[in-house]
């Protein structure tokens, strides 16, 4: 008989107390920390060691069409952070809405060197 599959939850977990609660109550086996990892690649280690109990995250706030643009811009913002980390650079916590809107959007959706 195969063991039961592991369950992983991701999306919105930031406080250690909340993570502990869902694991201890058997709702999940693993917690995903995708967006916090884009800013702090060591956040999982810091939480497990007890040096941090909150995983910070970042969200761009659009002044116009927030419901329409915010999800896409936040995804682009985090994609840029992952790219910086993959190049051995630090995440840029000050990456602006304007940079994300213009540069990241153009690079990802209009000009693609792979074509």
N, C-alpha and C positions, 0 to 999 in steps of 0.2 A: 504494500500500500504506500503510495506516494505521500510525502508530508504535505500539509496544506500550503497553498501559495502564500508568499509574503504580500502584505498590503502596504503600499506607500501613499502617503498623502502629501500634497504640495499645494502651495498657494495661500499666502497670507500668514503663515506661522512666523512670528517674530520674537515672542517671549518664551523663555525656557519653561516657565510654569505651564503654559498652554501645551507645549510640546510634550512635557512629562505627563500631563493629564491624559492626553489621548493615547499615548503609548501604554501607560499604567492601566488604563481602563480597557485595553484590548481592542481599541478602535483601529489601530494601525501598528505596523511593525517598524516602519521607517518614516522619517520626515524629510521632505525635499526643501532645500533652501536656495533655489535657483537665482533669484534676483539679488539676495544678500551676498551670494558668492561672487557676483559680478563686481561688487565693490570691495569685498574683503575675502580673498581666497582662503584665509585661515579661520573663517568664522565658525565652521563646524568644530575644529580643534579647540578654539577658544571657549565655545559653549561646553564641550565635553570636559574640558579641564577645569571649568568653573571660573575662568578669568572674565567671562562675559555672560550675561543672562538675557541679552537682547540682540537680535540680528537686525541691524539697521537696513533700510531700503530707501529707494529714491523714487519719486514720482514727479514727472513734469506736469505742470498745470497750465492748460491752454486757456487763454482769455476768451477765445471764440471757439465755438463748436466743440466744447470739451468732451461731450459724450462720443462724438464722431472721431476726433483726432487724437485724443489722449491715449487710447490703447495702442494705436499704431506708433505714435511718437515715443511712448514709453518703451515699446519693444525695440525701436531703432536705437534709443538711448542706451539700452542694456546690451544690444548687439555691439555697439561701439565700445563699450566697456570690455566685453569679452575679447574683441579684436585687440585692444590695447594689452590686455593680460596675455594673450597668445603671442604677442610680440615681445614679451618680457618687460613691459612697461607697467607703471602703476595705473590704476583706474583714475579717471578724471572726474572727480565729484562735482566740478564746476562746469561741466559741459552744458552749454546753454540751450534753451529752447530754440533759438534762432539757428544755432549751428546744427542741431539735430534736425530741424525742419528742412533747412536748405541743403547742407552738405550731405548728411546721412541719407536723406530721401533721394537726392540726385544720384549719389553713388550707388545706392541699392536698387533704385527703380527706373532711372532714366539712362544713366551711363553705366554699362556693365561690361568690363573688359573681356568677360568670358564669351560674349557674342562675337 
